Amino acid sequence: MRVNGEPANAEDLAPLALYGYGSFTSLIVDASRVQGLDLHLERLRHDADALFGAEIDELRVRHWLREATANSASSVSARITLFQRDFSMRKPANRSPDVLITTRPAPTAPPAPMRVATTAFVRNVPEVKHTGLFAQLYHRRAAQIRGFDDVLFLDTHGHVSEGATWNIAFAATDGRIWWPEADVLPGVTMRLLQTALPGHGYTVMSAPVHRDDMPNFSHAFATNAVAGIRTITAIDDQSFAPNTELEESLRACWTSIPSQAL
C-alpha cells in the first residue's frame, strides 16, 4: 500500500477512511502490461477533474504502478485510488489528488457463475467510479441474505442498469449482444468488449432493457476488469440455460484483446 510512491501510514489514509471522498480504478497487471490501460487512465483523468478540478500526472501514476507490481511473479490485481490527504469536508479544494495504490494477487481461475436479485437503485454520480460504495454493498449484502450471489439494479422505471460492481450484457439467440442503455458507470471491460465482439461475429446493440424484456434473452453475463466475464445463471426467478459454447467464445474474445505496456 503506497501513496505517491511511498509506503502509506494511518495518517495518510485517515481522510479517505473518515470522508470516503475519492475515486478509483481497478485493473490486472501482468508482466507490466494492462488490458485497456488507456481507458483506465482516461477514467482517472475524468474523475480527477470531476472530483478535484485538477489533472493527474499520468507518467508518475504509471511509474508508481510499475514499482508497486514489479516484484510479483504472477498477475496482480491493483487498485489506483485518487484522494486528498489534506481533504477538508467544509471546503473541498481544487487541488491535484494524491494517488494510493493497493495490490493483491489476481484471480487464477474464471469466476463461478452467479445468481442475482434485482432491486430498484440508481448510483449517485454514476459516471464517476467513486469510493462511495456503501449503497452498492448494502444491496449486495441484502441480496446475499436472500440466497443470491449479487445484486442487479433497476432504475425507477424498471429498466436494467448495472450490478453492484459490474456491468451486464444479454445475449439473444441470433448472436446479438445487448448492453442496457442506462445511467451507468462505463466499465473498461464493457467498452473493450463492445469494440472487440464484432470481430468475433457478434452484433453489438445498446438499447434500454426493461425488466419484462429479460425473458427474450438466452444468456446474461457480467463484466468488470478484475473478473473479466462472469456468467449469470439466474436473475430473480428467471433462469438461463447453460451455454458452454457461448461462454467460451465470449472469454476467447476477452482474452484476445491485446494489453498495453506500463
C-alpha positions in Angstrom: 0.0 0.0 0.0 1.7 3.1 -1.2 0.8 6.8 -1.5 2.5 8.8 -4.2 5.1 6.1 -4.5 5.9 5.9 -0.7 4.7 3.5 2.0 1.3 4.6 3.3 0.6 5.2 7.0 -2.5 5.6 9.0 -2.3 9.4 8.9 -2.2 9.3 5.1 -5.3 7.2 4.9 -7.4 8.9 7.6 -9.2 11.4 5.3 -10.1 8.6 2.9 -11.4 6.5 5.8 -13.3 9.3 7.5 -14.9 11.0 4.5 -14.7 8.5 1.6 -14.2 11.3 -0.9 -12.3 9.9 -3.8 -12.4 7.8 -7.0 -10.6 4.7 -8.2 -10.0 2.2 -11.0 -9.2 -1.5 -10.6 -7.1 -3.4 -13.1 -5.0 -6.5 -13.7 -1.2 -6.1 -14.2 0.5 -9.0 -15.9 4.2 -8.6 -16.6 3.9 -4.8 -16.5 1.1 -4.9 -19.1 -2.6 -3.9 -18.7 -5.7 -4.6 -20.8 -7.3 -1.2 -21.5 -4.6 0.8 -19.9 -5.5 3.9 -22.0 -9.2 3.6 -20.8 -8.1 3.3 -17.1 -6.0 6.4 -17.5 -8.9 8.2 -19.2 -11.1 7.3 -16.3 -8.5 8.7 -13.8 -8.3 11.9 -15.8 -12.0 12.3 -16.0 -12.5 11.7 -12.3 -9.7 13.9 -11.1 -11.3 16.8 -13.0 -14.8 15.9 -11.8 -13.9 15.5 -8.1 -10.8 17.7 -7.6 -10.9 20.2 -10.5 -7.3 19.1 -11.3 -5.1 16.9 -13.5 -3.1 13.8 -12.7 0.5 13.2 -13.7 0.0 10.1 -15.9 3.7 9.3 -16.2 4.1 9.3 -12.4 1.0 7.1 -12.0 2.3 4.6 -14.4 5.7 4.7 -12.8 4.2 4.1 -9.3 2.1 1.2 -10.6 5.2 -0.4 -12.2 7.0 -0.1 -8.9 4.1 -1.5 -6.9 3.8 -4.6 -9.1 7.4 -5.1 -10.2 8.3 -7.9 -7.7 5.3 -10.1 -8.4 5.9 -13.3 -10.4 2.3 -13.6 -11.3 -0.6 -11.4 -12.2 -1.6 -8.7 -9.8 -5.0 -7.0 -9.1 -4.2 -3.4 -8.5 -6.4 -0.5 -7.4 -5.5 3.1 -8.0 -7.4 5.5 -5.7 -7.4 9.3 -6.1 -8.0 11.3 -2.9 -6.6 14.2 -0.9 -4.6 13.7 2.3 -5.5 17.3 3.4 -9.1 17.0 2.3 -11.5 19.5 4.0 -15.1 18.4 4.5 -16.1 22.0 5.0 -14.5 23.3 1.8 -13.3 20.7 -0.7 -10.3 22.2 -2.6 -9.4 22.2 -6.2 -6.0 20.6 -5.9 -4.2 17.7 -7.6 -5.1 14.4 -5.8 -2.8 12.0 -4.0 -2.5 8.6 -5.5 -3.0 5.5 -3.4 -2.0 2.1 -5.0 -3.0 -1.2 -3.3 -2.3 -4.6 -4.7 -3.4 -8.2 -4.1 -3.0 -11.5 -6.1 -5.1 -11.6 -9.2 -7.7 -14.4 -9.6 -6.2 -17.5 -11.1 -9.4 -19.2 -12.4 -12.6 -17.9 -14.2 -15.2 -16.7 -11.7 -18.0 -19.1 -10.8 -21.5 -18.4 -12.4 -23.8 -16.4 -10.2 -27.4 -15.8 -9.5 -28.5 -12.2 -8.9 -31.5 -10.4 -7.4 -32.9 -7.2 -8.8 -33.6 -4.1 -6.7 -34.5 -0.5 -7.5 -31.5 1.7 -7.1 -29.5 4.4 -9.1 -26.0 5.2 -8.0 -25.0 8.8 -7.2 -22.9 10.4 -10.0 -22.8 7.1 -11.9 -20.3 8.4 -14.5 -17.6 8.6 -11.7 -16.1 5.4 -10.2 -16.1 7.0 -6.8 -15.2 5.4 -3.5 -18.8 5.8 -2.1 -19.7 2.1 -2.2 -22.0 2.0 0.8 -25.2 1.6 -1.0 -24.0 -0.9 -3.6 -22.5 -3.1 -0.8 -25.6 -2.7 1.3 -27.8 -4.0 -1.5 -25.3 -6.8 -2.3 -25.5 -8.0 1.3 -29.3 -7.9 1.2 -29.3 -10.0 -1.9 -26.9 -12.5 -0.4 -29.1 -12.8 2.7 -31.9 -13.8 0.3 -29.7 -16.6 -1.1 -28.4 -14.8 -4.2 -24.8 -14.1 -5.1 -25.1 -10.5 -6.0 -27.5 -7.7 -6.9 -28.6 -6.1 -10.2 -30.0 -2.6 -10.2 -33.2 -1.3 -11.9 -34.0 2.3 -12.4 -37.2 3.9 -11.3 -38.9 2.8 -14.5 -37.8 -0.8 -14.2 -35.0 -0.6 -16.7 -31.8 -2.7 -16.1 -28.8 -0.6 -15.4 -25.8 -2.3 -13.7 -24.6 -4.6 -10.9 -23.0 -3.6 -7.7 -19.5 -3.5 -9.2 -20.0 -4.7 -12.7 -21.8 -4.1 -16.0 -24.3 -6.5 -17.5 -24.9 -7.7 -21.1 -27.5 -10.0 -22.6 -27.2 -12.4 -25.5 -30.0 -13.2 -27.9 -30.3 -16.4 -29.9 -29.5 -14.6 -33.1 -26.0 -13.7 -32.0 -26.7 -10.1 -30.9 -25.2 -8.9 -27.6 -27.3 -6.2 -25.9 -25.8 -3.7 -23.4 -28.6 -2.0 -21.5 -28.7 1.7 -22.2 -28.9 3.5 -18.8 -27.1 5.8 -16.5 -24.2 3.5 -15.5 -20.5 3.6 -14.9 -18.9 3.0 -18.4 -16.8 0.0 -17.4 -13.5 -0.6 -19.1 -14.2 -4.2 -19.8 -17.6 -3.3 -21.2 -16.0 -0.8 -23.5 -13.3 -3.1 -24.7 -15.8 -5.9 -25.4 -18.1 -3.6 -27.3 -15.2 -2.9 -29.7 -13.9 -6.4 -29.9 -17.1 -8.5 -30.2 -18.0 -7.5 -33.8 -14.6 -9.0 -34.9 -15.7 -12.3 -33.4 -19.0 -12.5 -35.3 -21.3 -10.7 -32.8 -23.6 -7.8 -33.4 -23.4 -5.3 -30.6 -26.5 -3.4 -29.6 -27.2 -0.7 -27.0 -30.8 -0.1 -26.1 -33.0 0.2 -22.9 -33.7 -3.2 -21.4 -36.8 -3.4 -19.2 -37.2 -6.0 -16.5 -40.0 -7.5 -18.6 -37.7 -7.9 -21.6 -35.3 -10.3 -19.9 -37.2 -13.5 -20.9 -36.4 -12.6 -24.5 -32.7 -13.3 -24.0 -31.0 -16.7 -23.8 -27.9 -15.7 -21.8 -26.6 -13.0 -19.5 -23.1 -12.1 -18.2 -21.4 -9.6 -16.0 -18.2 -7.8 -16.8 -15.5 -6.0 -14.9 -11.8 -5.5 -15.1 -10.8 -8.0 -12.4 -13.2 -10.9 -13.1 -13.4 -10.3 -16.8 -16.6 -12.1 -17.8 -18.8 -13.9 -15.3 -21.8 -15.9 -16.4 -25.2 -15.1 -14.8 -27.4 -18.2 -14.5 -30.5 -16.5 -13.0 -32.0 -13.1 -12.4 -34.6 -13.3 -9.7 -36.8 -16.3 -10.7 -35.7 -16.4 -14.3 -33.0 -19.0 -15.2 -30.7 -19.0 -18.2 -29.8 -22.4 -19.7 -26.1 -23.2 -19.7 -24.3 -22.4 -23.0 -20.7 -23.5 -22.8 -20.0 -22.7 -26.4 -21.1 -19.1 -26.0 -19.3 -18.7 -22.7 -16.1 -20.0 -24.2 -16.5 -17.7 -27.2 -17.0 -14.7 -25.1 -14.0 -15.5 -22.9 -11.9 -16.1 -26.0 -12.9 -12.7 -27.3 -11.9 -11.1 -23.9 -8.5 -12.8 -23.7 -7.7 -11.9 -27.3 -7.8 -8.2 -26.5 -4.2 -7.0 -26.5 -2.7 -5.5 -23.4 -0.6 -2.3 -23.2 2.7 -1.7 -21.6 3.0 0.3 -18.4 
